Amino acid sequence: MSDEPTEDYGDLGERRNHRIRVIAWVTIVALILVGGGSTAITLLLG
């Protein structure tokens, strides 16, 4: 019975991790497009 919550939590963790990655990439792309490619790349790469 203790295995079930662990599996549910693991599945939830994977879904949450995937969602965070997607949101992060969308945010990065949006910042580059809105802020101007060269400016954003200069700030990211230093």
PQR file of N, CA, C, O and H, with PARSE charges and radii, in Angstrom:
ATOM      1  N   MET A   1       0.830  -1.202   0.000 -0.4000 1.5000
ATOM      2  CA  MET A   1       0.000   0.000   0.000 -0.0000 2.0000
ATOM      3  C   MET A   1       0.867   1.255   0.000  0.5500 1.7000
ATOM      4  O   MET A   1       0.464   2.301  -0.510 -0.5500 1.4000
ATOM      5  N   SER A   2       2.048   1.140   0.571 -0.4000 1.5000
ATOM      6  CA  SER A   2       2.935   2.301   0.579 -0.0000 2.0000
ATOM      7  C   SER A   2       3.555   2.536  -0.792  0.5500 1.7000
ATOM      8  O   SER A   2       4.077   3.620  -1.056 -0.5500 1.4000
ATOM      9  H   SER A   2       2.375   0.291   0.985  0.4000 1.0000
ATOM     10  N   ASP A   3       3.506   1.522  -1.679 -0.4000 1.5000
ATOM     11  CA  ASP A   3       4.080   1.671  -3.014 -0.0000 2.0000
ATOM     12  C   ASP A   3       3.214   2.573  -3.899  0.5500 1.7000
ATOM     13  O   ASP A   3       3.740   3.287  -4.752 -0.5500 1.4000
ATOM     14  H   ASP A   3       3.082   0.641  -1.465  0.4000 1.0000
ATOM     15  N   GLU A   4       1.913   2.547  -3.707 -0.4000 1.5000
ATOM     16  CA  GLU A   4       1.014   3.322  -4.568 -0.0000 2.0000
ATOM     17  C   GLU A   4       1.269   4.830  -4.508  0.5500 1.7000
ATOM     18  O   GLU A   4       1.399   5.455  -5.561 -0.5500 1.4000
ATOM     19  H   GLU A   4       1.485   1.967  -3.014  0.4000 1.0000
ATOM     20  N   PRO A   5       1.345   5.439  -3.323 -0.5600 1.5000
ATOM     21  CA  PRO A   5       1.617   6.887  -3.273  0.2800 2.0000
ATOM     22  C   PRO A   5       2.975   7.230  -3.883  0.5500 1.7000
ATOM     23  O   PRO A   5       3.136   8.288  -4.491 -0.5500 1.4000
ATOM     24  N   THR A   6       3.945   6.339  -3.722 -0.4000 1.5000
ATOM     25  CA  THR A   6       5.266   6.589  -4.283 -0.0000 2.0000
ATOM     26  C   THR A   6       5.181   6.643  -5.803  0.5500 1.7000
ATOM     27  O   THR A   6       5.768   7.527  -6.427 -0.5500 1.4000
ATOM     28  H   THR A   6       3.814   5.480  -3.228  0.4000 1.0000
ATOM     29  N   GLU A   7       4.450   5.703  -6.402 -0.4000 1.5000
ATOM     30  CA  GLU A   7       4.305   5.683  -7.863 -0.0000 2.0000
ATOM     31  C   GLU A   7       3.536   6.917  -8.330  0.5500 1.7000
ATOM     32  O   GLU A   7       3.902   7.534  -9.331 -0.5500 1.4000
ATOM     33  H   GLU A   7       3.972   4.985  -5.895  0.4000 1.0000
ATOM     34  N   ASP A   8       2.476   7.278  -7.614 -0.4000 1.5000
ATOM     35  CA  ASP A   8       1.694   8.445  -7.988 -0.0000 2.0000
ATOM     36  C   ASP A   8       2.558   9.704  -7.901  0.5500 1.7000
ATOM     37  O   ASP A   8       2.513  10.559  -8.786 -0.5500 1.4000
ATOM     38  H   ASP A   8       2.179   6.777  -6.801  0.4000 1.0000
ATOM     39  N   TYR A   9       3.332   9.808  -6.841 -0.4000 1.5000
ATOM     40  CA  TYR A   9       4.190  10.975  -6.673 -0.0000 2.0000
ATOM     41  C   TYR A   9       5.258  11.019  -7.759  0.5500 1.7000
ATOM     42  O   TYR A   9       5.575  12.089  -8.278 -0.5500 1.4000
ATOM     43  H   TYR A   9       3.368   9.113  -6.122  0.4000 1.0000
ATOM     44  N   GLY A  10       5.813   9.860  -8.103 -0.4000 1.5000
ATOM     45  CA  GLY A  10       6.819   9.793  -9.158 -0.0000 2.0000
ATOM     46  C   GLY A  10       6.230  10.229 -10.490  0.5500 1.7000
ATOM     47  O   GLY A  10       6.860  10.987 -11.227 -0.5500 1.4000
ATOM     48  H   GLY A  10       5.556   8.990  -7.682  0.4000 1.0000
ATOM     49  N   ASP A  11       5.038   9.763 -10.804 -0.4000 1.5000
ATOM     50  CA  ASP A  11       4.390  10.149 -12.054 -0.0000 2.0000
ATOM     51  C   ASP A  11       4.096  11.645 -12.056  0.5500 1.7000
ATOM     52  O   ASP A  11       4.286  12.322 -13.066 -0.5500 1.4000
ATOM     53  H   ASP A  11       4.526   9.147 -10.205  0.4000 1.0000
ATOM     54  N   LEU A  12       3.636  12.148 -10.928 -0.4000 1.5000
ATOM     55  CA  LEU A  12       3.337  13.574 -10.824 -0.0000 2.0000
ATOM     56  C   LEU A  12       4.615  14.389 -10.980  0.5500 1.7000
ATOM     57  O   LEU A  12       4.609  15.440 -11.620 -0.5500 1.4000
ATOM     58  H   LEU A  12       3.482  11.598 -10.108  0.4000 1.0000
ATOM     59  N   GLY A  13       5.709  13.908 -10.396 -0.4000 1.5000
ATOM     60  CA  GLY A  13       6.981  14.602 -10.512 -0.0000 2.0000
ATOM     61  C   GLY A  13       7.451  14.665 -11.949  0.5500 1.7000
ATOM     62  O   GLY A  13       7.963  15.694 -12.389 -0.5500 1.4000
ATOM     63  H   GLY A  13       5.714  13.054  -9.875  0.4000 1.0000
ATOM     64  N   GLU A  14       7.284  13.570 -12.693 -0.4000 1.5000
ATOM     65  CA  GLU A  14       7.699  13.556 -14.095 -0.0000 2.0000
ATOM     66  C   GLU A  14       6.862  14.525 -14.921  0.5500 1.7000
ATOM     67  O   GLU A  14       7.396  15.269 -15.744 -0.5500 1.4000
ATOM     68  H   GLU A  14       6.868  12.734 -12.336  0.4000 1.0000
ATOM     69  N   ARG A  15       5.558  14.516 -14.699 -0.4000 1.5000
ATOM     70  CA  ARG A  15       4.687  15.425 -15.445 -0.0000 2.0000
ATOM     71  C   ARG A  15       5.020  16.876 -15.121  0.5500 1.7000
ATOM     72  O   ARG A  15       5.061  17.726 -16.011 -0.5500 1.4000
ATOM     73  H   ARG A  15       5.125  13.912 -14.029  0.4000 1.0000
ATOM     74  N   ARG A  16       5.260  17.155 -13.832 -0.4000 1.5000
ATOM     75  CA  ARG A  16       5.572  18.521 -13.423 -0.0000 2.0000
ATOM     76  C   ARG A  16       6.904  18.954 -14.021  0.5500 1.7000
ATOM     77  O   ARG A  16       7.041  20.085 -14.488 -0.5500 1.4000
ATOM     78  H   ARG A  16       5.227  16.465 -13.109  0.4000 1.0000
ATOM     79  N   ASN A  17       7.878  18.063 -14.008 -0.4000 1.5000
ATOM     80  CA  ASN A  17       9.195  18.373 -14.565 -0.0000 2.0000
ATOM     81  C   ASN A  17       9.087  18.674 -16.052  0.5500 1.7000
ATOM     82  O   ASN A  17       9.701  19.622 -16.540 -0.5500 1.4000
ATOM     83  H   ASN A  17       7.767  17.144 -13.628  0.4000 1.0000
ATOM     84  N   HIS A  18       8.310  17.874 -16.775 -0.4000 1.5000
ATOM     85  CA  HIS A  18       8.127  18.090 -18.213 -0.0000 2.0000
ATOM     86  C   HIS A  18       7.453  19.435 -18.463  0.5500 1.7000
ATOM     87  O   HIS A  18       7.845  20.178 -19.363 -0.5500 1.4000
ATOM     88  H   HIS A  18       7.811  17.104 -16.378  0.4000 1.0000
ATOM     89  N   ARG A  19       6.433  19.742 -17.657 -0.4000 1.5000
ATOM     90  CA  ARG A  19       5.708  21.001 -17.827 -0.0000 2.0000
ATOM     91  C   ARG A  19       6.628  22.191 -17.559  0.5500 1.7000
ATOM     92  O   ARG A  19       6.581  23.189 -18.278 -0.5500 1.4000
ATOM     93  H   ARG A  19       6.115  19.138 -16.925  0.4000 1.0000
ATOM     94  N   ILE A  20       7.458  22.087 -16.534 -0.4000 1.5000
ATOM     95  CA  ILE A  20       8.382  23.181 -16.216 -0.0000 2.0000
ATOM     96  C   ILE A  20       9.362  23.395 -17.360  0.5500 1.7000
ATOM     97  O   ILE A  20       9.670  24.536 -17.703 -0.5500 1.4000
ATOM     98  H   ILE A  20       7.496  21.276 -15.950  0.4000 1.0000
ATOM     99  N   ARG A  21       9.860  22.301 -17.962 -0.4000 1.5000
ATOM    100  CA  ARG A  21      10.784  22.431 -19.090 -0.0000 2.0000
ATOM    101  C   ARG A  21      10.121  23.133 -20.265  0.5500 1.7000
ATOM    102  O   ARG A  21      10.715  24.020 -20.879 -0.5500 1.4000
ATOM    103  H   ARG A  21       9.609  21.374 -17.684  0.4000 1.0000
ATOM    104  N   VAL A  22       8.882  22.734 -20.581 -0.4000 1.5000
ATOM    105  CA  VAL A  22       8.174  23.343 -21.712 -0.0000 2.0000
ATOM    106  C   VAL A  22       7.964  24.832 -21.463  0.5500 1.7000
ATOM    107  O   VAL A  22       8.204  25.653 -22.348 -0.5500 1.4000
ATOM    108  H   VAL A  22       8.400  22.014 -20.082  0.4000 1.0000
ATOM    109  N   ILE A  23       7.515  25.179 -20.258 -0.4000 1.5000
ATOM    110  CA  ILE A  23       7.282  26.585 -19.927 -0.0000 2.0000
ATOM    111  C   ILE A  23       8.583  27.375 -19.994  0.5500 1.7000
ATOM    112  O   ILE A  23       8.599  28.509 -20.472 -0.5500 1.4000
ATOM    113  H   ILE A  23       7.320  24.512 -19.539  0.4000 1.0000
ATOM    114  N   ALA A  24       9.671  26.780 -19.518 -0.4000 1.5000
ATOM    115  CA  ALA A  24      10.965  27.463 -19.535 -0.0000 2.0000
ATOM    116  C   ALA A  24      11.407  27.758 -20.964  0.5500 1.7000
ATOM    117  O   ALA A  24      11.835  28.872 -21.266 -0.5500 1.4000
ATOM    118  H   ALA A  24       9.658  25.858 -19.130  0.4000 1.0000
ATOM    119  N   TRP A  25      11.303  26.752 -21.851 -0.4000 1.5000
ATOM    120  CA  TRP A  25      11.718  26.961 -23.243 -0.0000 2.0000
ATOM    121  C   TRP A  25      10.838  27.991 -23.943  0.5500 1.7000
ATOM    122  O   TRP A  25      11.339  28.832 -24.688 -0.5500 1.4000
ATOM    123  H   TRP A  25      10.955  25.847 -21.605  0.4000 1.0000
ATOM    124  N   VAL A  26       9.527  27.929 -23.706 -0.4000 1.5000
ATOM    125  CA  VAL A  26       8.621  28.909 -24.320 -0.0000 2.0000
ATOM    126  C   VAL A  26       8.960  30.312 -23.839  0.5500 1.7000
ATOM    127  O   VAL A  26       8.948  31.261 -24.622 -0.5500 1.4000
ATOM    128  H   VAL A  26       9.119  27.246 -23.100  0.4000 1.0000
ATOM    129  N   THR A  27       9.263  30.444 -22.545 -0.4000 1.5000
ATOM    130  CA  THR A  27       9.617  31.751 -21.991 -0.0000 2.0000
ATOM    131  C   THR A  27      10.898  32.281 -22.611  0.5500 1.7000
ATOM    132  O   THR A  27      10.977  33.455 -22.972 -0.5500 1.4000
ATOM    133  H   THR A  27       9.273  29.672 -21.909  0.4000 1.0000
ATOM    134  N   ILE A  28      11.910  31.416 -22.737 -0.4000 1.5000
ATOM    135  CA  ILE A  28      13.188  31.831 -23.323 -0.0000 2.0000
ATOM    136  C   ILE A  28      12.990  32.292 -24.764  0.5500 1.7000
ATOM    137  O   ILE A  28      13.494  33.343 -25.160 -0.5500 1.4000
ATOM    138  H   ILE A  28      11.846  30.462 -22.443  0.4000 1.0000
ATOM    139  N   VAL A  29      12.249  31.499 -25.548 -0.4000 1.5000
ATOM    140  CA  VAL A  29      12.009  31.857 -26.951 -0.0000 2.0000
ATOM    141  C   VAL A  29      11.234  33.170 -27.034  0.5500 1.7000
ATOM    142  O   VAL A  29      11.543  34.021 -27.869 -0.5500 1.4000
ATOM    143  H   VAL A  29      11.839  30.646 -25.226  0.4000 1.0000
ATOM    144  N   ALA A  30      10.234  33.337 -26.178 -0.4000 1.5000
ATOM    145  CA  ALA A  30       9.440  34.564 -26.190 -0.0000 2.0000
ATOM    146  C   ALA A  30      10.307  35.779 -25.852  0.5500 1.7000
ATOM    147  O   ALA A  30      10.176  36.830 -26.480 -0.5500 1.4000
ATOM    148  H   ALA A  30       9.984  32.646 -25.500  0.4000 1.0000
ATOM    149  N   LEU A  31      11.184  35.639 -24.870 -0.4000 1.5000
ATOM    150  CA  LEU A  31      12.061  36.753 -24.502 -0.0000 2.0000
ATOM    151  C   LEU A  31      12.985  37.117 -25.657  0.5500 1.7000
ATOM    152  O   LEU A  31      13.224  38.296 -25.919 -0.5500 1.4000
ATOM    153  H   LEU A  31      11.290  34.785 -24.360  0.4000 1.0000
ATOM    154  N   ILE A  32      13.504  36.104 -26.347 -0.4000 1.5000
ATOM    155  CA  ILE A  32      14.402  36.371 -27.478 -0.0000 2.0000
ATOM    156  C   ILE A  32      13.640  37.084 -28.597  0.5500 1.7000
ATOM    157  O   ILE A  32      14.145  38.045 -29.178 -0.5500 1.4000
ATOM    158  H   ILE A  32      13.310  35.147 -26.134  0.4000 1.0000
ATOM    159  N   LEU A  33      12.430  36.618 -28.898 -0.4000 1.5000
ATOM    160  CA  LEU A  33      11.664  37.221 -29.990 -0.0000 2.0000
ATOM    161  C   LEU A  33      11.224  38.638 -29.641  0.5500 1.7000
ATOM    162  O   LEU A  33      11.295  39.534 -30.482 -0.5500 1.4000
ATOM    163  H   LEU A  33      12.020  35.838 -28.426  0.4000 1.0000
ATOM    164  N   VAL A  34      10.772  38.846 -28.405 -0.4000 1.5000
ATOM    165  CA  VAL A  34      10.257  40.160 -28.011 -0.0000 2.0000
ATOM    166  C   VAL A  34      11.394  41.146 -27.769  0.5500 1.7000
ATOM    167  O   VAL A  34      11.326  42.295 -28.205 -0.5500 1.4000
ATOM    168  H   VAL A  34      10.714  38.118 -27.722  0.4000 1.0000
ATOM    169  N   GLY A  35      12.431  40.701 -27.080 -0.4000 1.5000
ATOM    170  CA  GLY A  35      13.516  41.603 -26.706 -0.0000 2.0000
ATOM    171  C   GLY A  35      14.520  41.843 -27.810  0.5500 1.7000
ATOM    172  O   GLY A  35      15.411  42.679 -27.662 -0.5500 1.4000
ATOM    173  H   GLY A  35      12.486  39.767 -26.726  0.4000 1.0000
ATOM    174  N   GLY A  36      14.396  41.137 -28.897 -0.4000 1.5000
ATOM    175  CA  GLY A  36      15.382  41.277 -29.976 -0.0000 2.0000
ATOM    176  C   GLY A  36      16.437  40.197 -29.828  0.5500 1.7000
ATOM    177  O   GLY A  36      17.009  40.023 -28.752 -0.5500 1.4000
ATOM    178  H   GLY A  36      13.672  40.457 -29.017  0.4000 1.0000
ATOM    179  N   GLY A  37      16.693  39.474 -30.903 -0.4000 1.5000
ATOM    180  CA  GLY A  37      17.603  38.337 -30.846 -0.0000 2.0000
ATOM    181  C   GLY A  37      18.994  38.699 -30.372  0.5500 1.7000
ATOM    182  O   GLY A  37      19.532  38.044 -29.480 -0.5500 1.4000
ATOM    183  H   GLY A  37      16.228  39.615 -31.777  0.4000 1.0000
ATOM    184  N   SER A  38      19.587  39.731 -30.953 -0.4000 1.5000
ATOM    185  CA  SER A  38      20.978  40.068 -30.615 -0.0000 2.0000
ATOM    186  C   SER A  38      21.101  40.528 -29.165  0.5500 1.7000
ATOM    187  O   SER A  38      22.061  40.171 -28.482 -0.5500 1.4000
ATOM    188  H   SER A  38      19.150  40.264 -31.678  0.4000 1.0000
ATOM    189  N   THR A  39      20.145  41.311 -28.694 -0.4000 1.5000
ATOM    190  CA  THR A  39      20.205  41.802 -27.313 -0.0000 2.0000
ATOM    191  C   THR A  39      20.083  40.643 -26.331  0.5500 1.7000
ATOM    192  O   THR A  39      20.858  40.550 -25.379 -0.5500 1.4000
ATOM    193  H   THR A  39      19.365  41.600 -29.249  0.4000 1.0000
ATOM    194  N   ALA A  40      19.113  39.761 -26.559 -0.4000 1.5000
ATOM    195  CA  ALA A  40      18.905  38.636 -25.652 -0.0000 2.0000
ATOM    196  C   ALA A  40      20.107  37.697 -25.656  0.5500 1.7000
ATOM    197  O   ALA A  40      20.542  37.238 -24.600 -0.5500 1.4000
ATOM    198  H   ALA A  40      18.484  39.837 -27.332  0.4000 1.0000
ATOM    199  N   ILE A  41      20.642  37.414 -26.837 -0.4000 1.5000
ATOM    200  CA  ILE A  41      21.792  36.520 -26.928 -0.0000 2.0000
ATOM    201  C   ILE A  41      23.005  37.144 -26.230  0.5500 1.7000
ATOM    202  O   ILE A  41      23.766  36.447 -25.559 -0.5500 1.4000
ATOM    203  H   ILE A  41      20.289  37.787 -27.695  0.4000 1.0000
ATOM    204  N   THR A  42      23.177  38.444 -26.390 -0.4000 1.5000
ATOM    205  CA  THR A  42      24.294  39.134 -25.726 -0.0000 2.0000
ATOM    206  C   THR A  42      24.162  39.037 -24.213  0.5500 1.7000
ATOM    207  O   THR A  42      25.149  38.809 -23.513 -0.5500 1.4000
ATOM    208  H   THR A  42      22.559  39.011 -26.935  0.4000 1.0000
ATOM    209  N   LEU A  43      22.942  39.209 -23.708 -0.4000 1.5000
ATOM    210  CA  LEU A  43      22.724  39.126 -22.269 -0.0000 2.0000
ATOM    211  C   LEU A  43      22.922  37.700 -21.758  0.5500 1.7000
ATOM    212  O   LEU A  43      23.496  37.498 -20.688 -0.5500 1.4000
ATOM    213  H   LEU A  43      22.140  39.394 -24.276  0.4000 1.0000
ATOM    214  N   LEU A  44      22.446  36.707 -22.522 -0.4000 1.5000
ATOM    215  CA  LEU A  44      22.562  35.318 -22.093 -0.0000 2.0000
ATOM    216  C   LEU A  44      24.004  34.839 -22.122  0.5500 1.7000
ATOM    217  O   LEU A  44      24.452  34.159 -21.199 -0.5500 1.4000
ATOM    218  H   LEU A  44      21.980  36.872 -23.392  0.4000 1.0000
ATOM    219  N   LEU A  45      24.731  35.187 -23.172 -0.4000 1.5000
ATOM    220  CA  LEU A  45      26.102  34.704 -23.323 -0.0000 2.0000
ATOM    221  C   LEU A  45      27.125  35.596 -22.616  0.5500 1.7000
ATOM    222  O   LEU A  45      28.275  35.202 -22.422 -0.5500 1.4000
ATOM    223  H   LEU A  45      24.367  35.739 -23.922  0.4000 1.0000
ATOM    224  N   GLY A  46      26.704  36.773 -22.242 -0.4000 1.5000
ATOM    225  CA  GLY A  46      27.614  37.673 -21.545 -0.0000 2.0000
ATOM    226  C   GLY A  46      28.573  38.324 -22.496  0.5500 1.7000
ATOM    227  O   GLY A  46      29.415  39.118 -22.076 -0.5500 1.4000
ATOM    228  H   GLY A  46      25.770  37.093 -22.399  0.4000 1.0000
TER
END
